[in-house]
Amino acid sequence: LAFAAENSHWIAFQREKLRHQRLAHQALSRSHRVFSSPESAAHFLKERLGLLAERHGFTFNRVTVRNQQTRWGSCSVKDHISLNIKLACLPDAFVDYVLLHELVHTRHRHHGPAFWKALHGLEPRGAALRVKLSEY
């Protein structure tokens, strides 16, 4: 009881964090997109990335899809894009936002004002999507 009393703020924070994770899991569970295999999910992401790259004039060297723990995606200095396979189960707006985010990194290697201007020029709802994405 003494430990709980001394750490009540931390406990409340952890409970709220768990509540958000539970809500995100429920949202993913209701996703209308279901894949028969990890390969089909990876194929979906690669195909969508290629389509967005072509539509907006981006190029990249390689794409890898794997089960990442902490990131939705990343882009290396050699324009190799890595994507989290769980991204495939998110609603389309979030998928496209993350894919565009990584494609913009092929031109802007940072998160400075030029990066955000370029990204929000492609996706005007970017700021709102970024906030909502953190719930997943």
C-alpha positions in Angstrom: 0.0 0.0 0.0 2.8 2.4 0.8 4.4 1.7 -2.6 1.1 2.3 -4.4 0.6 5.6 -2.5 4.1 6.8 -3.2 3.8 6.0 -6.9 0.2 6.9 -7.6 1.1 9.4 -10.4 3.2 6.8 -12.2 0.5 4.2 -11.7 -2.1 6.5 -13.1 0.1 7.3 -16.1 0.7 3.6 -16.8 -3.0 2.9 -16.6 -3.8 5.7 -19.1 -1.1 4.4 -21.4 -2.5 0.9 -21.3 -6.0 2.3 -22.0 -4.7 4.0 -25.2 -3.0 0.8 -26.3 -6.2 -1.1 -25.7 -8.1 1.4 -27.8 -5.6 1.2 -30.6 -5.6 -2.6 -30.5 -9.4 -2.5 -30.8 -9.2 -0.1 -33.7 -6.7 -2.4 -35.5 -8.9 -5.4 -34.7 -11.8 -3.7 -36.6 -9.7 -3.0 -39.6 -11.5 -3.9 -42.8 -8.2 -5.0 -44.4 -7.2 -8.6 -43.7 -4.2 -10.3 -45.2 -3.8 -14.0 -45.8 -0.1 -13.9 -45.0 2.7 -11.5 -44.0 3.8 -11.7 -47.7 0.5 -10.3 -48.9 0.7 -7.5 -46.4 4.2 -6.7 -47.5 3.1 -6.8 -51.1 0.3 -4.3 -50.4 2.7 -1.9 -48.7 5.3 -2.1 -51.5 2.7 -1.7 -54.2 1.2 1.4 -52.4 4.7 2.9 -51.9 5.5 2.5 -55.6 2.2 4.1 -56.6 2.7 7.1 -54.3 6.3 7.5 -55.4 5.3 7.5 -59.1 2.4 9.8 -58.5 4.5 12.4 -56.7 7.8 12.0 -58.5 9.9 10.3 -55.8 12.4 7.5 -56.3 13.8 5.1 -53.8 16.4 2.2 -54.1 14.9 -0.6 -52.0 12.0 -1.3 -49.7 12.0 -3.8 -46.8 9.0 -4.8 -44.8 9.5 -6.4 -41.4 7.9 -6.6 -38.0 9.4 -3.6 -36.2 8.7 -2.7 -32.6 9.1 1.0 -32.4 8.8 2.6 -35.8 6.2 2.7 -38.6 9.0 3.3 -41.1 12.4 4.7 -41.8 14.5 5.9 -44.8 18.3 5.5 -45.0 20.8 7.8 -46.6 20.9 5.4 -49.5 17.1 5.8 -50.0 16.3 2.4 -48.6 12.9 2.5 -47.1 12.0 0.2 -44.3 8.3 -0.3 -43.3 6.6 -1.9 -40.3 4.3 -4.7 -41.5 1.7 -3.6 -39.0 1.3 -0.5 -41.0 -0.7 -2.5 -43.6 -3.6 -2.9 -41.1 -4.0 0.8 -40.5 -6.7 2.9 -42.2 -5.6 4.1 -45.7 -5.0 7.7 -44.6 -2.4 6.6 -42.0 -0.7 4.2 -44.5 -0.4 6.9 -47.1 0.8 9.4 -44.5 3.6 7.2 -43.3 4.6 6.2 -46.9 4.7 9.9 -47.9 6.7 10.7 -44.8 9.4 8.2 -45.8 9.3 9.3 -49.4 9.9 12.9 -48.4 12.9 11.7 -46.5 14.5 10.8 -49.8 14.8 14.5 -50.5 14.9 16.0 -46.9 17.0 13.9 -44.5 15.8 15.7 -41.4 12.6 16.9 -39.7 13.3 20.6 -40.3 10.8 23.1 -41.7 11.6 22.2 -45.3 10.7 18.6 -44.6 7.3 19.4 -42.9 6.5 21.9 -45.6 7.1 19.3 -48.3 5.1 16.6 -46.5 2.2 18.9 -45.7 2.1 20.1 -49.3 1.4 16.4 -50.2 -0.9 15.7 -47.3 -2.6 18.8 -45.9 -4.0 16.7 -43.0 -0.5 15.6 -42.0 -0.4 17.3 -38.6 -3.7 15.8 -37.5 -2.8 12.4 -38.9 0.5 12.5 -37.1 -1.2 13.1 -33.8 -3.8 10.4 -34.3 -1.1 7.9 -35.5 0.5 8.1 -32.1 -2.6 6.4 -30.7 -1.8 3.2 -32.7 
